[in-house]
Amino acid sequence: MKADGTRETAGRPAAGGSGALALIAVAAGVAATLIRLAAASRAFDLFGDEVIYADLGHSAAAGGLPRIAGQPFFLHPPGFFYLEAGWERLLGYQPDLIARVYQMRALNAVLAGATAVVLVLLVARAGSVWAGAAAGALFAVEPYTIRQNDRVLLETAMMLLVLLGYLALAHLIGRP
């Protein structure tokens, strides 16, 4: 707190630094997306849940709740499956199972890129622009995270939404 009663803005980018922060965030997002897209094309297996989740996304594209074997699927919240449905409508339906899973892996790569952007912004707000850059770079190249983001699983979308929630909360409370 300053003597005049206003808060210190330590850790936040200065007015002239917001352009650099935006550039770093976009670079981290593009790098994370491209790394995941490159890795997804070399994957040699299908995880069992990927097949089920791709089918659930396709059923959601037909309208209504995601369905499996004709029955509504309530094991997980439907948000991710609606994201898949939108992705399918955007890129078209792939009748081949492997092609459909790879198409949905591309969605997760894009979601991971968005996660990198939000991570940079959140860490820069709490620490510094350089801390945000380091967090974005680590997220982009960390092998376990890449492996998780390369599969059609809920965790990538969930992490993006959690980080967006933290960023919104930090903005609302006005603290780093």
C-alpha positions in Angstrom: 0.0 0.0 0.0 1.3 3.4 -0.9 1.3 6.5 1.4 -1.7 7.9 -0.6 -3.8 4.8 0.1 -3.5 3.3 -3.3 -2.3 -0.3 -3.9 1.1 -1.2 -5.2 1.0 -2.9 -8.6 4.2 -4.9 -8.1 4.3 -7.9 -10.4 1.9 -6.5 -12.9 3.2 -5.3 -16.2 3.7 -1.6 -16.5 1.5 0.3 -19.0 4.2 -0.1 -21.7 4.7 -3.7 -20.8 1.2 -5.0 -21.7 2.3 -5.3 -25.4 5.2 -7.4 -24.4 3.0 -9.5 -22.2 0.5 -10.1 -25.0 3.3 -11.1 -27.3 4.7 -13.5 -24.8 1.3 -15.0 -24.1 0.5 -15.5 -27.8 3.9 -17.0 -28.4 3.4 -19.5 -25.6 0.0 -20.4 -26.9 1.2 -20.9 -30.5 4.2 -22.9 -29.3 2.0 -25.1 -27.0 -0.5 -25.7 -29.8 2.1 -26.5 -32.5 4.1 -28.9 -30.2 0.9 -30.7 -29.3 -0.2 -31.0 -32.9 3.2 -32.3 -33.9 3.2 -34.9 -31.1 -0.4 -35.9 -31.7 0.3 -37.0 -35.3 3.0 -39.4 -34.0 0.9 -41.1 -31.4 0.9 -44.8 -31.8 -2.1 -45.8 -29.7 -5.6 -44.9 -28.8 -6.6 -44.6 -25.2 -9.9 -46.4 -24.5 -11.6 -43.3 -23.2 -10.7 -41.3 -26.3 -12.9 -43.6 -28.4 -15.8 -43.2 -26.0 -15.4 -39.4 -25.7 -15.2 -39.0 -29.5 -18.4 -40.9 -29.8 -20.0 -38.9 -27.1 -19.0 -35.7 -28.8 -20.5 -37.0 -32.1 -23.8 -37.9 -30.3 -23.9 -34.4 -28.8 -23.5 -32.9 -32.3 -26.8 -34.6 -33.2 -28.5 -32.6 -30.4 -29.5 -33.1 -26.8 -27.5 -34.8 -24.2 -24.4 -36.9 -25.0 -25.5 -40.5 -25.4 -23.7 -43.9 -25.3 -25.5 -47.0 -26.5 -28.6 -44.9 -26.9 -28.7 -43.8 -23.2 -27.9 -40.4 -21.8 -24.3 -40.2 -20.4 -24.2 -38.7 -16.9 -20.8 -39.9 -15.7 -19.1 -36.5 -16.6 -20.6 -33.1 -17.1 -21.5 -32.6 -20.8 -19.5 -29.4 -21.5 -16.5 -31.1 -23.1 -18.7 -33.2 -25.3 -20.5 -30.0 -26.5 -17.0 -28.5 -27.3 -16.4 -31.6 -29.4 -19.7 -31.3 -31.0 -18.9 -27.7 -32.0 -15.5 -28.8 -33.3 -17.1 -31.5 -35.4 -19.6 -29.1 -36.9 -16.7 -26.7 -37.7 -14.5 -29.3 -39.3 -17.0 -31.9 -40.4 -17.8 -35.5 -39.3 -15.0 -38.1 -39.7 -16.6 -41.5 -40.2 -13.3 -43.3 -39.6 -12.8 -43.9 -35.9 -9.0 -43.1 -35.9 -9.6 -40.0 -38.0 -12.3 -38.8 -35.6 -10.1 -39.3 -32.6 -7.2 -37.4 -34.3 -9.6 -34.6 -35.2 -10.6 -34.3 -31.5 -7.0 -34.4 -30.5 -6.5 -31.3 -32.5 -9.3 -29.7 -30.5 -7.3 -30.5 -27.3 -4.2 -29.0 -28.9 -6.0 -25.7 -29.4 -7.4 -25.8 -25.9 -3.9 -26.4 -24.6 -2.7 -23.4 -26.5 -5.4 -21.2 -25.0 -4.4 -22.7 -21.6 -0.8 -21.5 -22.2 -2.0 -18.0 -22.9 -4.2 -17.8 -19.8 -1.4 -19.3 -17.7 1.1 -16.6 -18.8 -1.5 -13.9 -18.0 -2.3 -15.3 -14.6 1.3 -15.9 -13.5 2.3 -12.4 -14.8 -0.4 -10.9 -12.8 0.6 -12.7 -9.7 4.4 -12.4 -10.2 6.1 -10.7 -13.2 6.1 -10.8 -17.0 9.2 -13.0 -16.8 7.6 -15.4 -14.4 4.6 -15.6 -16.8 7.0 -16.3 -19.7 8.7 -19.0 -17.8 5.4 -20.6 -16.8 4.2 -20.5 -20.4 7.4 -22.0 -21.7 7.4 -24.8 -19.1 3.8 -25.6 -19.9 4.5 -25.7 -23.6 7.4 -28.2 -23.3 6.7 -30.3 -20.2 6.3 -34.0 -21.4 3.6 -35.1 -19.0 1.4 -32.1 -19.8 2.0 -32.7 -23.6 1.0 -36.3 -23.2 -2.2 -35.4 -21.3 -3.1 -32.7 -23.8 -2.5 -35.0 -26.8 -5.4 -37.3 -25.8 -9.1 -36.8 -26.1 -9.6 -36.4 -22.4 -11.6 -33.9 -20.3 -8.6 -32.6 -18.3 -7.3 -30.1 -21.0 -10.6 -28.3 -21.2 -11.1 -28.5 -17.4 -7.7 -26.9 -16.8 -8.4 -24.1 -19.2 -11.7 -23.3 -17.5 -10.2 -23.5 -14.0 -7.4 -21.1 -15.0 -9.9 -18.7 -16.7 -11.9 -18.8 -13.4 -8.8 -17.9 -11.4 -8.0 -15.1 -13.9 -11.5 -13.7 -13.6 -11.4 -13.9 -9.8 -8.1 -12.2 -9.7 -9.5 -9.4 -11.8 -12.6 -9.1 -9.8 -10.9 -8.9 -6.4 -8.3 -6.5 -7.8 -5.3 -8.4 -6.4 -2.4 -10.1 -8.1 
